[in-house]
């Protein structure tokens, strides 16, 4: 909560907290667009939620 309020006081619109989250947030800017398009197509394809549901890694 402290970090969010400090960001608000500094006038920041977005504040990403945590190293892992920060790396994930900037990875989109570093990844080539064709890879991002391919990944988004896989993630948002019909039936993708059913394939990546709970326990899908154990199959």
DSSP file (Angstrom, degrees, kcal/mol; ACC not computed):
  #  RESIDUE AA STRUCTURE BP1 BP2  ACC     N-H-->O    O-->H-N    N-H-->O    O-->H-N    TCO  KAPPA ALPHA  PHI   PSI    X-CA   Y-CA   Z-CA
    1    1 A X     >        0   0    0      0, 0.0     4,-2.3     0, 0.0     5,-0.2   0.000 360.0 360.0 360.0 -37.6    0.0    0.0    0.0
    2    2 A X  H  >  +     0   0    0      1,-0.2     4,-2.3     2,-0.2     5,-0.2   0.898 360.0  50.6 -61.2 -41.1    2.9    2.3    0.8
    3    3 A X  H  > S+     0   0    0      1,-0.2     4,-2.3     2,-0.2    -1,-0.2   0.904 109.9  50.3 -65.1 -42.0    4.4    1.9   -2.7
    4    4 A X  H  > S+     0   0    0      1,-0.2     4,-2.2     2,-0.2    -1,-0.2   0.912 112.1  46.6 -63.7 -43.2    1.0    2.7   -4.3
    5    5 A X  H  X S+     0   0    0     -4,-2.3     4,-2.6     2,-0.2    -1,-0.2   0.877 111.2  51.7 -68.4 -36.8    0.5    5.8   -2.3
    6    6 A X  H  X S+     0   0    0     -4,-2.3     4,-1.7     2,-0.2    -2,-0.2   0.900 110.5  49.0 -65.4 -39.6    4.1    7.0   -3.0
    7    7 A X  H  <>S+     0   0    0     -4,-2.3     5,-2.5     2,-0.2     4,-0.5   0.901 111.1  50.4 -64.6 -40.8    3.6    6.4   -6.7
    8    8 A X  H ><5S+     0   0    0     -4,-2.2     3,-1.3     1,-0.2    -2,-0.2   0.930 110.0  49.4 -62.2 -45.6    0.3    8.4   -6.5
    9    9 A X  H 3<5S+     0   0    0     -4,-2.6    -1,-0.2     1,-0.3    -2,-0.2   0.826 108.8  53.5 -63.1 -31.4    2.1   11.3   -4.7
   10   10 A X  T 3<5S-     0   0    0     -4,-1.7    -1,-0.3    -5,-0.2    -2,-0.2   0.527 117.6-114.2 -81.0  -5.8    4.8   11.3   -7.4
   11   11 A X  T < 5 +     0   0    0     -3,-1.3     2,-0.3    -4,-0.5    -3,-0.2   0.663  61.5 154.1  83.3  16.4    2.2   11.6  -10.1
   12   12 A X      < -     0   0    0     -5,-2.5    -1,-0.3    -6,-0.2     3,-0.1  -0.585  35.5-158.3 -80.1 140.4    2.8    8.2  -11.7
   13   13 A X  S    S+     0   0    0      1,-0.3     2,-0.4    -2,-0.3    -1,-0.1   0.867  80.2  24.8 -82.4 -40.2   -0.1    6.6  -13.6
   14   14 A X        -     0   0    0     -7,-0.1     2,-0.4     2,-0.0    -1,-0.3  -0.984  61.0-176.6-129.9 136.4    1.3    3.0  -13.3
   15   15 A X        -     0   0    0     -2,-0.4     2,-0.6    -3,-0.1    -8,-0.0  -0.963  12.0-156.8-133.2 117.0    3.6    1.5  -10.7
   16   16 A X        -     0   0    0     -2,-0.4     2,-0.4     6,-0.0     6,-0.1  -0.835  13.9-155.8 -96.0 122.4    4.7   -2.1  -11.2
   17   17 A X        +     0   0    0     -2,-0.6     4,-0.2     4,-0.1    -2,-0.0  -0.812  51.0  31.1-104.0 136.2    5.8   -3.7   -7.9
   18   18 A X  S  > S-     0   0    0     -2,-0.4     4,-2.3     3,-0.1     5,-0.2   0.245  78.2-103.0  97.5 142.2    8.2   -6.6   -7.6
   19   19 A X  H  > S+     0   0    0      2,-0.2     4,-2.6     1,-0.2     5,-0.2   0.918 118.6  48.6 -64.6 -45.8   11.1   -7.7   -9.7
   20   20 A X  H  > S+     0   0    0      1,-0.2     4,-2.3     2,-0.2    -1,-0.2   0.932 113.9  46.6 -61.9 -45.7    9.3  -10.6  -11.4
   21   21 A X  H  > S+     0   0    0     -4,-0.2     4,-2.2     1,-0.2    -1,-0.2   0.886 112.1  51.1 -63.9 -38.5    6.3   -8.4  -12.3
   22   22 A X  H  X S+     0   0    0     -4,-2.3     4,-2.0     2,-0.2    -2,-0.2   0.912 110.0  49.3 -65.7 -42.4    8.6   -5.6  -13.5
   23   23 A X  H  X S+     0   0    0     -4,-2.6     4,-1.4     1,-0.2    -2,-0.2   0.903 112.1  48.8 -63.1 -41.0   10.5   -8.1  -15.8
   24   24 A X  H  X S+     0   0    0     -4,-2.3     4,-0.7     1,-0.2    -1,-0.2   0.884 109.5  53.3 -64.5 -38.0    7.2   -9.4  -17.1
   25   25 A X  H  < S+     0   0    0     -4,-2.2     3,-0.3     1,-0.2     4,-0.3   0.878 115.3  38.3 -66.8 -38.0    6.0   -5.9  -17.8
   26   26 A X  H >X S+     0   0    0     -4,-2.0     4,-1.1     1,-0.2     3,-0.7   0.635  97.1  80.1 -88.8 -12.9    9.1   -4.9  -19.8
   27   27 A X  H 3X S+     0   0    0     -4,-1.4     4,-1.5     1,-0.2     3,-0.2   0.833  86.5  60.3 -63.9 -29.7    9.4   -8.2  -21.6
   28   28 A X  H 3< S+     0   0    0     -4,-0.7    -1,-0.2    -3,-0.3    -2,-0.2   0.849 104.1  49.6 -63.6 -33.6    6.7   -7.2  -24.0
   29   29 A X  H <4 S+     0   0    0     -3,-0.7    -1,-0.2    -4,-0.3    -2,-0.2   0.760 114.8  44.5 -75.7 -24.0    8.8   -4.2  -25.1
   30   30 A X  H  < S+     0   0    0     -4,-1.1     2,-0.3    -3,-0.2    -2,-0.2   0.639  94.8  90.0 -94.5 -16.2   11.8   -6.4  -25.6
   31   31 A X  S  < S-     0   0    0     -4,-1.5     5,-0.1    -5,-0.2     0, 0.0  -0.644  86.8-107.8 -84.9 135.6   10.1   -9.3  -27.5
   32   32 A X    >>  -     0   0    0     -2,-0.3     4,-1.8     1,-0.1     3,-0.9  -0.314  28.3-119.6 -59.9 142.9    9.9   -9.1  -31.3
   33   33 A X  H 3> S+     0   0    0      1,-0.3     4,-2.7     2,-0.2     5,-0.2   0.827 109.8  58.5 -56.6 -36.2    6.3   -8.3  -32.5
   34   34 A X  H 3> S+     0   0    0      1,-0.2     4,-1.8     2,-0.2    -1,-0.3   0.854 107.3  47.9 -66.5 -31.3    5.9  -11.6  -34.5
   35   35 A X  H <> S+     0   0    0     -3,-0.9     4,-2.6     2,-0.2    -1,-0.2   0.899 111.2  50.3 -72.6 -40.3    6.6  -13.6  -31.3
   36   36 A X  H  X S+     0   0    0     -4,-1.8     4,-2.8     2,-0.2     5,-0.2   0.909 110.3  50.2 -62.4 -41.5    4.1  -11.6  -29.4
   37   37 A X  H  X S+     0   0    0     -4,-2.7     4,-2.3     2,-0.2    -1,-0.2   0.920 112.0  47.6 -61.8 -43.2    1.4  -12.1  -32.1
   38   38 A X  H  X S+     0   0    0     -4,-1.8     4,-2.0     2,-0.2    -2,-0.2   0.921 113.7  47.5 -63.1 -44.7    2.0  -15.8  -32.1
   39   39 A X  H  X S+     0   0    0     -4,-2.6     4,-2.5     1,-0.2    -2,-0.2   0.917 112.7  47.9 -64.2 -44.6    1.8  -16.0  -28.3
   40   40 A X  H  X S+     0   0    0     -4,-2.8     4,-2.6     1,-0.2    -1,-0.2   0.883 109.3  54.1 -64.7 -37.9   -1.3  -13.9  -28.1
   41   41 A X  H  < S+     0   0    0     -4,-2.3     4,-0.5    -5,-0.2    -1,-0.2   0.905 111.5  45.6 -61.9 -40.8   -2.9  -16.1  -30.9
   42   42 A X  H >< S+     0   0    0     -4,-2.0     3,-0.5     1,-0.2    -2,-0.2   0.905 115.2  46.9 -67.6 -41.5   -2.2  -19.2  -28.8
   43   43 A X  H 3< S+     0   0    0     -4,-2.5    -2,-0.2     1,-0.2    -1,-0.2   0.877 120.0  36.6 -69.1 -38.0   -3.5  -17.6  -25.6
   44   44 A X  T 3< S+     0   0    0     -4,-2.6    -1,-0.2    -5,-0.2    -2,-0.2   0.268  85.4 123.0-103.9  11.8   -6.7  -16.2  -27.0
   45   45 A X  S X  S-     0   0    0     -3,-0.5     3,-2.4    -4,-0.5     4,-0.3  -0.417  78.4 -88.9 -68.7 147.4   -7.6  -19.0  -29.5
   46   46 A X  T 3  S+     0   0    0      1,-0.3    -1,-0.1     2,-0.1    -2,-0.1  -0.354 117.4  19.2 -56.6 132.8  -11.0  -20.6  -29.0
   47   47 A X  T 3> S+     0   0    0     -3,-0.1     4,-1.7    -2,-0.0    -1,-0.3   0.412  88.0 117.5  86.6  -2.3  -10.6  -23.5  -26.5
   48   48 A X  H <> S+     0   0    0     -3,-2.4     4,-1.8     1,-0.2    -2,-0.1   0.875  73.8  54.1 -66.0 -36.3   -7.3  -22.2  -25.2
   49   49 A X  H  4 S+     0   0    0     -4,-0.3    -1,-0.2     1,-0.2     4,-0.1   0.883 107.0  51.2 -65.2 -38.0   -8.8  -21.8  -21.7
   50   50 A X  H >4 S+     0   0    0      1,-0.2     3,-0.7     2,-0.2    -1,-0.2   0.880 112.0  46.9 -66.1 -37.6   -9.9  -25.4  -21.7
   51   51 A X  H 3< S+     0   0    0     -4,-1.7    -1,-0.2     1,-0.2    -2,-0.2   0.796 117.1  42.3 -74.7 -28.1   -6.5  -26.6  -22.6
   52   52 A X  T 3< S+     0   0    0     -4,-1.8    -1,-0.2    -5,-0.1    -2,-0.2   0.091  88.9 124.2-107.7  23.5   -4.7  -24.4  -20.1
   53   53 A X  S X  S-     0   0    0     -3,-0.7     3,-1.8     1,-0.2     4,-0.2  -0.007  75.5 -51.1 -71.8-177.6   -7.1  -25.0  -17.2
   54   54 A X  T 3  S+     0   0    0      1,-0.3    -1,-0.2     2,-0.1    -2,-0.0  -0.291 127.4  15.9 -58.2 135.7   -6.1  -26.3  -13.7
   55   55 A X  T >  S+     0   0    0     -3,-0.1     3,-0.7     1,-0.0     4,-0.4   0.489  84.2 123.3  81.9   3.5   -4.1  -29.5  -13.9
   56   56 A X  G X  S+     0   0    0     -3,-1.8     3,-0.8     1,-0.2    -2,-0.1   0.794  70.3  57.7 -69.3 -26.2   -3.2  -29.2  -17.6
   57   57 A X  G 3  S+     0   0    0     -4,-0.2    -1,-0.2     1,-0.2    -3,-0.1   0.763  99.8  59.2 -73.2 -23.8    0.5  -29.3  -16.8
   58   58 A X  G <         0   0    0     -3,-0.7    -1,-0.2     1,-0.2    -2,-0.2   0.585 360.0 360.0 -81.7  -9.3    0.1  -32.7  -15.1
   59   59 A X    <         0   0    0     -3,-0.8    -1,-0.2    -4,-0.4    -2,-0.1   0.471 360.0 360.0 -77.5 360.0   -1.3  -34.4  -18.3
